[in-house]
Amino acid sequence: MYVTQGMHERKALMEQLSDGFIALSGGPGTLDEMIEQWTWGLLGIHAKPCGFLNVKGYFDPIEAMTRRMVAEGFLLKQYADMLVFTDDPAELLARFRGYVPPPPKWATPAMA
């Protein structure tokens, strides 16, 4: 168990210690942690998969929102596709094993 001084320190420690991020049904803290890890992946801060174990459709609204972001032109499909939504733990892990991150959103020559 790790005790941190706050959410920023907690999320940074999660990123350092994790090979990927899986959200189970939860509240705003869970959503905050996952969205930040997805954003960090999108920006190239890490190249780790993010997934939602979507039991009984719990995360369907989040999946729909990412599709809407793409449809409205606020998000490229390659970045929406970074997120895995499934109710099957084996499928989630299989997709994590095959994860290939897209190029960072704002790649510079040093980052690419």
C-alpha positions, 0 to 999 in steps of 0.5 A: 500500500502506498500513501500519498499526499494527494491525487496528483502525487497518487496519479504520478505514482500510479503511472510510475508503478503500472504497466497499464490502467484498468478501471472497475466501476467506481466514482469520480476519483476512478474517472479522474484517474483514468482520464488523466492516464489516458491524457498522459498517454495521448500526450506521450508521457507514457505508452501504457494501455488504458481500459475499462472493465465495462461490467453491465455497461457501466462505462457505456456513457464514457465510450459514447462520449469518446465516439462523440468527441471524434464525431464532433472533431474534438478527438482523432479516432486514433486517440479514442481507440487507445481506450479498451471497453469490454466486459471480458477480463481475458479480452481486456488483457489480450488487447493490453498485450497487443497495445501499440500507442499512437504517436503523441498528440503534440510530437516534437522531433525529440518525442517522435 
